[in-house]
Amino acid sequence: MDFETWQPFYEQILSDFGFSRDKDEAVAAELDKLLGGHRVPDSALRKILRGKEVTVAGNGPNLEDEIGEAVGVLLTADEATSVALGRGLIPAILVTDLDGIVADQVKANAEGTIAVIHGHGDNGPAVREWAPRFSGGTVATTQSRPLGGLRNFGGFTDGDRAVFLADHFGAARIRLVGFDFERPNAKDADRRMKQRKLDWAYLLLGSLDRDELEL
């Protein structure tokens, strides 16, 4: 999804949650400056995803039961990376805004997983602490207009941003595991806020209109 298509969704999200676009852009610019490792070009992401069967693992409460169903190219969203590593699975790509057990994400990145790291107005401290520690292939993303080395493939939460990434680069089929749009993970401190974000994730995934998107 290009930014012009994404922007109306983004403006609605800003209005709904009262987020600051200026803060989003400031933290994303900081991420772009601080991110370690080497930047992965679009051509490399396209080679991994185009025409492939992809599984995106979200961090829902059902992930432990469903992670074994992953097939094809594995993408993990945030803390789903830790679950995958615990099962001996190294994802091809992880998507994170630096929540969860970030040390596991740094470890996976050092072992070959491409880390797609997101900067937004609320995660400045995590960006400053963790972004420089990534030593492998990285991509810096923003939910606002992508400037400098930043990218924006669409999506709002880590899980749906991973799906948008796979869609953007032409995955043939996308299977979702560990997605539950009605039950926030028990680890989420503000479950009401998380539920609102899950509602947006569900709406956004519906906008992709992919018949082969499998729950």
C-alpha positions as CSV (number, residue, x, y, z in Angstrom):
1,M,0.0,0.0,0.0
2,D,1.4,3.4,-0.9
3,F,1.2,6.3,1.5
4,E,-1.5,8.2,-0.5
5,T,-3.8,5.2,-0.1
6,W,-2.8,4.7,3.6
7,Q,-3.1,8.4,4.6
8,P,-6.9,8.5,5.0
9,F,-6.8,5.6,7.4
10,Y,-3.9,7.2,9.3
11,E,-5.8,10.5,9.7
12,Q,-8.8,8.7,11.1
13,I,-6.6,6.8,13.5
14,L,-5.0,10.1,14.7
15,S,-8.4,11.5,15.3
16,D,-9.8,8.4,17.0
17,F,-7.0,8.0,19.4
18,G,-5.8,11.6,19.8
19,F,-2.3,10.8,18.7
20,S,0.1,13.5,17.6
21,R,1.4,13.3,14.1
22,D,4.3,15.5,15.0
23,K,5.4,13.1,17.8
24,D,5.0,10.1,15.4
25,E,7.2,11.8,12.9
26,A,9.8,12.9,15.5
27,V,10.3,9.4,16.9
28,A,10.3,7.8,13.5
29,A,13.1,10.2,12.4
30,E,15.0,9.3,15.6
31,L,14.6,5.7,14.8
32,D,15.9,6.3,11.2
33,K,19.0,7.9,12.7
34,L,19.7,5.4,15.5
35,L,18.8,2.0,13.9
36,G,21.7,-0.4,13.9
37,G,22.5,-3.2,11.5
38,H,22.3,-2.7,7.7
39,R,19.2,-1.5,5.8
40,V,17.4,-4.1,3.7
41,P,16.2,-2.8,0.3
42,D,12.8,-3.4,-1.0
43,S,14.2,-5.8,-3.6
44,A,15.3,-8.2,-0.9
45,L,11.9,-8.1,0.8
46,R,10.3,-8.7,-2.5
47,K,12.5,-11.8,-3.1
48,I,11.5,-13.3,0.2
49,L,7.8,-12.7,-0.1
50,R,6.7,-12.4,-3.7
51,G,4.6,-15.4,-4.8
52,K,5.2,-17.2,-1.6
53,E,2.9,-18.8,1.0
54,V,3.3,-16.7,4.1
55,T,2.3,-17.2,7.7
56,V,2.0,-14.2,10.0
57,A,2.1,-15.0,13.7
58,G,0.3,-12.4,15.9
59,N,0.6,-12.2,19.7
60,G,-2.9,-13.2,20.5
61,P,-3.8,-15.5,23.5
62,N,-4.3,-18.4,21.0
63,L,-0.7,-18.2,19.6
64,E,0.7,-21.1,21.7
65,D,-2.0,-23.4,20.3
66,E,-1.6,-22.2,16.6
67,I,2.1,-21.5,16.1
68,G,2.7,-25.1,15.1
69,E,0.4,-24.5,12.1
70,A,2.8,-22.1,10.5
71,V,3.7,-22.9,6.9
72,G,5.9,-21.2,4.3
73,V,7.7,-18.0,5.1
74,L,7.2,-17.0,8.7
75,L,6.6,-13.4,9.8
76,T,6.3,-12.7,13.5
77,A,4.7,-9.7,15.2
78,D,6.5,-8.4,18.3
79,E,6.3,-10.9,21.2
80,A,5.3,-13.7,18.8
81,T,9.0,-13.7,18.0
82,S,9.7,-15.1,21.5
83,V,7.1,-17.8,21.1
84,A,8.6,-18.8,17.7
85,L,12.1,-19.0,19.1
86,G,10.8,-21.1,21.9
87,R,9.6,-23.6,19.4
88,G,12.9,-23.6,17.5
89,L,11.5,-21.4,14.6
90,I,13.6,-18.6,13.2
91,P,11.2,-16.1,11.4
92,A,12.3,-14.7,8.1
93,I,11.0,-11.3,9.2
94,L,9.9,-9.8,12.5
95,V,7.7,-6.7,12.8
96,T,8.0,-4.8,16.1
97,D,7.5,-1.4,17.8
98,L,9.9,-2.7,20.5
99,D,7.4,-4.2,23.0
100,G,7.7,-7.6,24.5
101,I,11.0,-9.3,25.1
102,V,13.0,-7.1,22.8
103,A,16.2,-9.0,23.6
104,D,14.7,-12.0,21.8
105,Q,14.1,-9.8,18.8
106,V,17.7,-8.6,18.8
107,K,18.8,-12.2,19.1
108,A,16.7,-13.3,16.1
109,N,18.0,-10.4,14.1
110,A,21.6,-11.4,14.8
111,E,20.7,-14.9,13.6
112,G,19.3,-13.8,10.3
113,T,15.8,-12.5,10.8
114,I,15.1,-9.2,9.1
115,A,13.8,-6.7,11.8
116,V,11.1,-4.3,10.6
117,I,11.2,-1.7,13.4
118,H,8.5,0.9,13.9
119,G,8.7,4.3,15.4
120,H,5.7,6.2,16.7
121,G,4.9,8.9,19.2
122,D,4.7,6.6,22.2
123,N,7.8,4.5,21.9
124,G,10.7,7.0,21.9
125,P,12.4,5.6,25.0
126,A,12.3,2.1,23.6
127,V,13.7,3.4,20.3
128,R,16.6,5.1,22.0
129,E,17.4,2.0,24.2
130,W,17.0,-0.8,21.7
131,A,17.3,0.4,18.1
132,P,21.1,0.7,18.1
133,R,21.4,-2.9,19.3
134,F,20.1,-4.5,16.2
135,S,23.1,-5.9,14.2
136,G,21.4,-7.7,11.3
137,G,19.2,-6.6,8.4
138,T,16.8,-3.9,9.4
139,V,13.9,-1.7,8.0
140,A,12.7,1.5,9.7
141,T,9.0,2.2,9.4
142,T,6.7,5.0,10.3
143,Q,2.9,5.4,10.3
144,S,3.2,8.9,8.8
145,R,4.8,10.0,5.5
146,P,8.0,8.1,5.0
147,L,11.0,10.5,4.7
148,G,14.7,9.7,4.7
149,G,15.3,6.0,5.1
150,L,11.8,5.4,6.5
151,R,9.3,3.1,4.9
152,N,5.5,2.8,5.3
153,F,3.7,-0.3,3.9
154,G,0.4,0.4,5.8
155,G,-1.0,-1.1,8.9
156,F,-1.4,0.0,12.5
157,T,-0.6,-2.7,15.0
158,D,2.4,-5.0,14.7
159,G,0.2,-7.9,13.5
160,D,-1.6,-6.1,10.8
161,R,1.5,-4.2,9.7
162,A,3.2,-7.6,9.1
163,V,0.2,-8.6,6.9
164,F,0.4,-5.3,5.0
165,L,4.1,-5.9,4.5
166,A,3.4,-9.4,3.0
167,D,0.7,-8.0,0.8
168,H,2.8,-5.1,-0.4
169,F,5.5,-7.4,-1.6
170,G,3.2,-9.8,-3.4
171,A,2.7,-12.8,-1.1
172,A,0.6,-15.4,-2.9
173,R,-1.2,-16.5,0.2
174,I,-1.2,-15.2,3.8
175,R,-2.2,-17.4,6.7
176,L,-2.8,-15.8,10.1
177,V,-2.0,-17.6,13.4
178,G,-2.2,-16.1,16.8
179,F,-4.7,-13.5,15.8
180,D,-7.8,-12.9,18.1
181,F,-9.6,-9.7,17.4
182,E,-12.0,-10.1,20.3
183,R,-9.7,-11.0,23.2
184,P,-6.6,-8.9,24.0
185,N,-3.6,-10.7,25.4
186,A,-3.8,-11.0,29.2
187,K,-0.4,-9.3,29.3
188,D,-1.8,-6.1,27.8
189,A,-2.0,-3.5,30.7
190,D,-4.7,-1.4,29.1
191,R,-7.0,-4.0,27.7
192,R,-9.6,-1.4,26.6
193,M,-7.1,0.5,24.6
194,K,-5.8,-2.8,23.1
195,Q,-9.3,-3.8,22.1
196,R,-9.7,-0.5,20.2
197,K,-6.5,-1.2,18.4
198,L,-7.6,-4.7,17.6
199,D,-10.8,-3.3,16.1
200,W,-8.8,-1.1,13.9
201,A,-6.5,-4.0,12.9
202,Y,-9.6,-6.0,11.9
203,L,-11.0,-3.1,9.8
204,L,-7.6,-2.5,8.1
205,L,-7.1,-6.2,7.2
206,G,-10.6,-6.2,5.7
207,S,-9.6,-3.3,3.5
208,L,-7.0,-5.5,1.7
209,D,-9.8,-7.5,0.2
210,R,-7.6,-10.6,-0.3
211,D,-9.6,-13.8,-0.8
212,E,-6.5,-15.8,0.1
213,L,-6.1,-14.2,3.6
214,E,-6.8,-17.1,5.9
215,L,-7.7,-17.0,9.6
